[in-house]
Amino acid sequence: MTTAAWPRPLPPSSLRAALLALMLFLSSAVAVPSLARAEPAAAPEMPTDQGFPILVHVGLAMTKLDAFDESGGTFDATVNLRVRWQDMRLAIPGAKPGEAPLTLRQAAAEARLATMWVPPVVLANLKGESEVLATGLRIYPNGWVELMRRTRGSFSTPFTVSRFPFDRQALTIDIATLDEPANILALRFDQSDINFSRPARDLELFGWTIGAIDLTLKPIAAWYNTVNDQVVASLEIARQLGEVAAAIFIPLLASLLIPLLTIWLESVEKGKLQSDPVDLLNINIGGLFAVVALNFTIYTGYVFLSSGDNTVTRLFALNYAVLGVAFLINMVFSRFRVLETAFGPYVQEQAYYFLMWAVPTLVVILAAAFVLTAIV
Amino acid sequence: MTFRRSAPVTLCLSVIVLVTAMAAVAAMLFTRLTTAVEENQFQLMRAIVETALANASNKALATAELIASLPPTQPLMAGGDRKALLAEFAPMFAIQKARHGVDQAQFHVPPATSVLRLHEPSAFGDDGTASKPMVVAANRDKAPIKGIASARNGPAIFGVAPITDANGRHLGSFEVGIAFGPLLADLKVAYGIDLALFVDGELLREFGKNIAPERLGEDNRVGHYIRLETTNAATMAALVEPSDLAVVTEPVTYTRDADGLVQGVVLIPLTNALGAPLGVIAAARDFGDSRAAWGRSMVWLATMALVVMVLLCGIILIVVRGFVVRPLQVLGEGLVSLANGGPLDPIEGSERFAGELQPFVELYDRVRLRRARAGAPS
């Protein structure tokens, strides 16, 4: 009688190496959420019986939109990715047209997928961890395969606020083939995929109006002068104005009045300015503090507005510029009386009368231009 | 009327008119530039669609001619052996259908009697003289022909090649039809253009026996047309209305707002090889960028014009009133006081008055000083 020998305990260094390998394996599995999740020992070969490129049809429907983080340029969503391809090795010879497909779900689908070739299609802009909520597989008698995966995750998306608050954004999901060049594996979408690619009827995102999903083919450059196919599914959303206008634009436009007050408060008599320049300067400095505080408040609440050129940064620039102009007028006219010294009191008087209406007019014109360029 | 008011008003109005005229000319130039860019976009869209249709018809005809000239085709057609034809060409058709958008393939004998439909082998023997004018023409003229036609599976782009035996005897024809659906989807993939195919409803009901009834339903009805294929149903429904399709005898272009975006639309009439109207292809592209650029140009142009007007009017007011009118007014008040025997105060800042006014200032000062000396206690 023989007894099976117990495996000897591993030395500590081997144990550490094994743990490290396990961690690396787990991290790589999380980082690239490919459709072929469980990589079989010997991967089935791609179906070459119809030549290259193998056409893989993709479509994407959005079932849930949990959040849109404008500061981070990410959104959390649940999507249904549909991938279709034809593999004649799976066709049933002699099957009648219209015969029902083999339909598998969840574990059964995963088990079947492990035994067949699956196109290496990934959601390329998934950020962080994602979760596959459901898997469905249909294999039609004519060899067509339809794989559905419901995935929940956070997606990074390009984001520009140059037209804020009248902006429309495209929340993009990049469906890409990272392993095979386009001449081997090509992504396509047809009428059926276009019809499939739509947001759920009850999809909502606070502060935004939901539009349609558009599919576009945007190949990405790959190694050795090749390209990999990528289909970008873009959900159009349009910002709703109400809350933003009240929270940002009313104080921004109101703060423009502070430097204008210093111009209007001055009075002129026989070419002489009557106010004490120090009083006007104090109002200006108060205005400066108000704008700085507003600047800090808005950029803290809406971090994404703090970089780049947009309506808010332009209006802040206008605020600072008007404060500067008011300060300059105060210095030139009240403190140093430059025009009076150079051209006499009546030139200064008329110049000041002009500035009293011209500065507000120019401010209104520029503020309107900033807002209008965002609207058009 | 006073010079104080009339001179600045005249000068400012002149400035406003001139600046407005210059801004209007600049706006016109911008508008023309934008129109030219959009016109090029329309031409490009039209060229893309027409080239794709031409390529598809060439491809259909090339495939048809290739099959018609293959050695097995002629004896099988001469013998009318349907089963052998099906066995010979069914695998080829399956691949063409799966990968190349070939939707229909059919053998005919003159004038247009179906021998074998590779896409529907069970239906044969019917006379297509009424519905297949291209097949009739190919069999009559014994010459290849290509074009768009409506068939049992719906409209497609066809190529028809005559089949002749080694002795030159005409046996019939082979027809290949490429479906519109994959073609439109490919154009959307390649160029980002949304497209829709509108086909005469009567024509579809008469000949499109195999078209699913739901595709001919009210949801897809646009006037007397049926929207049979589209790459974006919602957008195209907003962009193409029954009145747009009422009369399309030549390419029509227009822009329309759909879901807040300005889209450029080209309507291209479709006719069969004999010139009879079949329907319309609509192609739409987002013109938002060119319209936004135009809008921004207009806003900045208007802004610059207004700023220039304000500044120039300001300069006019300061020069006319500050250098001339106000000194004259102050001097006039002094001289009136002088004539009336009123009090004569020194004129503030008179040393900065223009040189032309200085003689009056000196006169006033001399009289004021003389009076002051005369009135001063000795």
Boltz contact constraints between the chains, C-beta under 6 A:
constraints:
  - contact:
      token1: [A, 190]
      token2: [B, 182]
      max_distance: 6.0
  - contact:
      token1: [A, 190]
      token2: [B, 185]
      max_distance: 6.0
  - contact:
      token1: [A, 191]
      token2: [B, 181]
      max_distance: 6.0
  - contact:
      token1: [A, 191]
      token2: [B, 185]
      max_distance: 6.0
  - contact:
      token1: [A, 194]
      token2: [B, 231]
      max_distance: 6.0
  - contact:
      token1: [A, 212]
      token2: [B, 234]
      max_distance: 6.0
  - contact:
      token1: [A, 216]
      token2: [B, 192]
      max_distance: 6.0
  - contact:
      token1: [A, 217]
      token2: [B, 189]
      max_distance: 6.0
  - contact:
      token1: [A, 270]
      token2: [B, 348]
      max_distance: 6.0
  - contact:
      token1: [A, 343]
      token2: [B, 352]
      max_distance: 6.0
  - contact:
      token1: [A, 344]
      token2: [B, 349]
      max_distance: 6.0
  - contact:
      token1: [A, 344]
      token2: [B, 352]
      max_distance: 6.0
  - contact:
      token1: [A, 345]
      token2: [B, 348]
      max_distance: 6.0
  - contact:
      token1: [A, 345]
      token2: [B, 349]
      max_distance: 6.0
  - contact:
      token1: [A, 346]
      token2: [B, 322]
      max_distance: 6.0
  - contact:
      token1: [A, 346]
      token2: [B, 326]
      max_distance: 6.0
  - contact:
      token1: [A, 346]
      token2: [B, 327]
      max_distance: 6.0
  - contact:
      token1: [A, 347]
      token2: [B, 322]
      max_distance: 6.0
  - contact:
      token1: [A, 350]
      token2: [B, 318]
      max_distance: 6.0
  - contact:
      token1: [A, 350]
      token2: [B, 321]
      max_distance: 6.0
  - contact:
      token1: [A, 350]
      token2: [B, 322]
      max_distance: 6.0
  - contact:
      token1: [A, 351]
      token2: [B, 318]
      max_distance: 6.0
  - contact:
      token1: [A, 354]
      token2: [B, 314]
      max_distance: 6.0
  - contact:
      token1: [A, 354]
      token2: [B, 317]
      max_distance: 6.0
  - contact:
      token1: [A, 354]
      token2: [B, 318]
      max_distance: 6.0
  - contact:
      token1: [A, 358]
      token2: [B, 310]
      max_distance: 6.0
  - contact:
      token1: [A, 358]
      token2: [B, 314]
      max_distance: 6.0
  - contact:
      token1: [A, 361]
      token2: [B, 310]
      max_distance: 6.0
  - contact:
      token1: [A, 362]
      token2: [B, 310]
      max_distance: 6.0
  - contact:
      token1: [A, 365]
      token2: [B, 303]
      max_distance: 6.0
  - contact:
      token1: [A, 365]
      token2: [B, 306]
      max_distance: 6.0
  - contact:
      token1: [A, 369]
      token2: [B, 299]
      max_distance: 6.0
  - contact:
      token1: [A, 369]
      token2: [B, 303]
      max_distance: 6.0
  - contact:
      token1: [A, 372]
      token2: [B, 299]
      max_distance: 6.0
  - contact:
      token1: [A, 373]
      token2: [B, 296]
      max_distance: 6.0
  - contact:
      token1: [A, 373]
      token2: [B, 299]
      max_distance: 6.0
  - contact:
      token1: [A, 376]
      token2: [B, 292]
      max_distance: 6.0
  - contact:
      token1: [A, 376]
      token2: [B, 295]
      max_distance: 6.0
  - contact:
      token1: [A, 376]
      token2: [B, 296]
      max_distance: 6.0
